[in-house]
Each structure stands twice: as C-alpha cells, then as structure tokens.
Amino acid sequence: MDAKCALRKQIWEEMEKNNLVPYPLPLTGRIPNFYGSKDAAYKLCSTKEFRCAKTIKIHPSLNAQHLRYLALKFGKIVLTPPLPGHDFLYYLLDPDVISTESYKFAASKKGFNKLGRPCKLSEIPRIDLVVVASVACTRQGARVGKGKGYGEVEYGILREMGLVNEKTPIATIVHDVQIVEENALPSTSLSCHDLPVDIICTPRCVVRTQTRIPKPQGIYWDLISDVMMDDIGALKELKSLKPS
C-alpha cells in the first residue's frame, strides 16, 4: 500500500471511529460527508475568492451540497459534474434561470441532474474558483481525493480549454481532522497530475496554503485508461478538438 492509500485508510477509519460522519457509511471509498460541512461552506463563502467569483466549479459530493446552495443563493453560476458515463463535463446551474425556491433542490444530486443544463466544452464559461473534493490535505497545499483521479482529469480538461490557469484558486472544504502534517503527505509523494489546493476551509478556520506545488498543465494522456475515457465522455470530445 503506497503512502496516499495508507493516508486515505487512516482518515476514513479515524472519522468513522469517532462518529464524524453521519452518512453514508461505511466511509471507505467516499468523500467524507462530515458534521460541520455547512459551517465549512460558510467559511469559504466569506473569502474574497468566493465573493469575487462569477462562475464556480463545485464537486458533486454530498458534503458540498450546502455550498452549491449558497453559491446559487449568492448569485453564482455553478458547474458540477454528472455521474460517470455521460458525454459532457458539467451541468450548469444558473441562479437567474432557476427559481429561488428551487435552489436547495438544484444543489442536490437529484436536483442538478434535473435542473442543470448539460454543457459541451465550448459552452463552459471561464471559471473563477474551483472547489475540489478531498480525503486529506496539508497546510502546504498537498491533497488527495478518494483515489479515482476524476477531479484531476476535470481540471486537466479545463486547463486544455483555457478555462482555468495557474492563478485560478483551488479550494476544498474538509473536517479539521482531514488536515494532516506535511510528513504524512509530502509534496514528493504527489504525481504530476495531482491537484494541490490554495484554500482549505474547515468548520473552524480558513487556511491559505501559499502552496508552491505546481498545478497540472493539462491532460496526461498516457495516464488515461479506457475506463476513464468511457466514464468522462468529455475526454473524447477534447481529443476530437485536438489536431491529429
């Protein structure tokens, strides 16, 4: 078991043992839907990066449902990915199109599947803030998700399309116990496609990592499996846009 897998296992076991997640359980293989996720969402909303953003990409996990709601409430366009197997990268939720009484429903998985507009790559607006899912992260900006790499692929597609750049802030919301010491997740353990974070919000605090870890420059095609090509249909669309 490599260091990242061991760290995920440690976090999942610690959070489940200490009853830090109400559901879904068991926690293994999931992004923790931790107690206090609403407070962490409010912390992120207090940042200048959130306030200045017009379009925010937010991951689809349950712990970010309240954040998606708040983003709509504050007039942000929200982009969130569909389940694996679709041929588009994001649903677009426009607060000017969705009725205010439907914001909470739209923020749920069932809701954004019903009320979101599927976007081809050419229809995705430039993104001002990216919110990624995390299982663990460090104050130096290193981060791991649940291990599938879908968030990294999404980011790589966005870089390829010029919709984000090195300066686009990357944020995450986590429980305080998900922030680990640097020696538990050193930057040397990360791969070229791993996505670091600039802002970490917990129920208690906002951490600005000032990370020096470089962000992925695009898609690393040699790391893309056939399964990933099928799960993230936008990869095929992106490939079709590239010269032969």
Residue pairs with C-beta under 8 A, 6 or more apart in sequence:
1 9
2 189
3 184
3 185
3 189
4 144
4 147
4 185
4 189
5 147
7 135
7 136
7 144
7 180
7 184
7 185
8 135
8 136
8 144
8 146
8 147
9 28
11 32
11 135
11 136
11 177
11 178
11 180
12 26
12 27
12 28
12 29
12 30
12 32
12 135
14 20
14 177
15 21
15 27
15 32
15 34
15 175
15 177
15 178
16 25
16 26
16 27
18 177
20 32
20 34
20 35
20 175
20 177
21 27
21 32
21 33
21 34
21 35
22 33
22 35
23 33
24 30
24 33
24 62
29 146
29 147
30 61
30 146
31 59
31 61
31 62
31 63
31 133
31 134
31 135
31 145
31 146
32 63
32 135
32 174
32 175
32 178
33 61
33 62
33 63
34 40
34 63
34 174
34 175
34 178
35 175
35 203
36 175
36 202
36 203
37 63
37 64
37 66
37 67
37 173
37 175
37 203
38 66
39 203
39 204
40 63
40 173
40 174
40 175
40 201
40 202
40 203
41 64
41 66
41 67
41 70
41 173
41 201
42 70
43 173
43 201
43 202
43 203
43 205
43 206
44 50
44 67
44 131
44 171
44 173
44 199
44 201
44 206
45 51
45 67
45 70
45 71
45 74
46 206
47 171
47 199
47 201
47 206
49 128
49 129
49 169
49 171
49 199
50 56
50 71
50 74
50 76
50 129
50 171
51 74
52 128
53 76
53 128
53 129
54 76
54 77
54 125
54 128
55 76
55 77
55 78
55 79
55 125
55 126
55 127
55 128
55 129
56 71
56 76
56 77
56 78
56 79
56 127
56 128
56 129
56 130
56 131
57 78
57 79
57 80
57 90
57 127
57 129
57 130
57 131
57 154
57 158
58 64
58 67
58 68
58 71
58 78
58 79
58 80
58 131
59 80
59 81
59 131
59 132
59 133
59 151
60 80
60 81
60 82
60 109
60 112
61 133
62 109
63 133
63 173
64 131
64 133
64 173
65 107
65 108
65 109
66 107
67 131
67 173
68 78
68 80
68 93
68 106
68 107
68 112
69 103
69 104
69 106
69 107
71 78
72 78
72 93
72 95
72 98
72 103
72 106
72 107
73 95
73 100
73 103
75 95
75 96
76 95
77 92
77 93
77 94
77 95
77 125
78 92
78 93
78 95
78 107
78 112
79 90
79 91
79 92
79 93
79 119
79 124
79 127
80 90
80 91
80 93
80 112
80 116
81 89
81 90
81 91
81 150
81 154
82 88
82 90
82 91
82 113
82 118
83 113
84 150
84 230
84 231
84 232
85 230
85 231
85 233
86 118
86 233
87 233
87 234
87 236
87 237
88 118
88 119
88 120
88 233
88 234
88 237
89 119
89 121
89 124
89 154
89 157
89 232
89 234
90 116
90 118
90 119
90 124
91 112
91 113
91 116
91 117
91 118
91 119
92 116
92 117
92 118
92 119
92 123
92 124
92 125
93 106
93 107
93 112
93 115
93 116
93 117
94 117
95 103
98 106
98 115
102 111
102 115
104 111
105 111
105 114
105 115
106 112
106 115
106 116
120 237
121 157
121 161
121 234
121 237
121 238
121 241
124 158
124 161
124 163
125 163
126 163
126 164
127 158
127 163
127 164
127 168
128 168
129 168
129 169
129 171
130 155
130 158
130 164
130 168
130 169
130 170
130 171
131 170
131 171
131 172
131 173
132 143
132 145
132 151
132 155
132 170
132 171
132 172
132 195
132 197
133 145
133 146
133 151
133 172
134 143
134 144
134 145
134 172
134 174
134 178
134 197
135 144
135 145
135 146
135 178
136 143
136 144
136 174
136 178
136 179
136 180
136 184
136 185
137 143
137 144
137 172
137 174
137 178
137 179
137 180
137 185
137 197
137 200
138 179
138 180
138 181
138 182
138 184
138 185
138 209
139 179
139 182
139 200
139 207
139 209
140 182
140 187
140 209
140 211
140 212
140 213
141 196
141 197
141 198
141 209
141 210
141 211
141 212
141 213
142 182
142 185
142 186
142 187
142 189
142 190
142 194
142 196
142 211
142 213
143 172
143 185
143 194
143 195
143 196
143 197
144 185
144 194
145 151
145 152
149 193
149 223
149 228
150 228
150 231
150 232
151 195
152 193
152 194
152 195
152 216
153 193
153 219
153 224
153 228
153 232
153 235
154 232
155 164
155 170
155 195
155 215
155 216
156 193
156 216
156 218
156 219
156 220
157 219
157 232
157 234
157 235
157 238
158 164
159 165
159 215
159 216
159 217
159 218
159 219
160 218
160 219
160 238
161 238
166 214
166 215
169 198
169 199
170 195
170 196
170 197
170 198
170 199
170 215
171 197
171 198
171 199
171 200
171 201
172 197
172 199
172 200
172 201
173 200
173 201
173 202
174 200
174 201
174 202
175 202
175 203
176 202
176 203
176 204
176 205
178 202
179 200
179 202
179 207
187 196
187 212
187 213
190 196
190 213
192 216
192 220
193 216
193 220
193 223
194 213
194 216
195 215
195 216
196 209
196 211
196 213
196 214
196 215
197 209
197 211
198 208
198 209
198 210
198 211
199 206
199 207
199 208
199 209
200 206
200 207
200 209
201 207
219 235
219 238
224 235
228 235
229 235
229 236
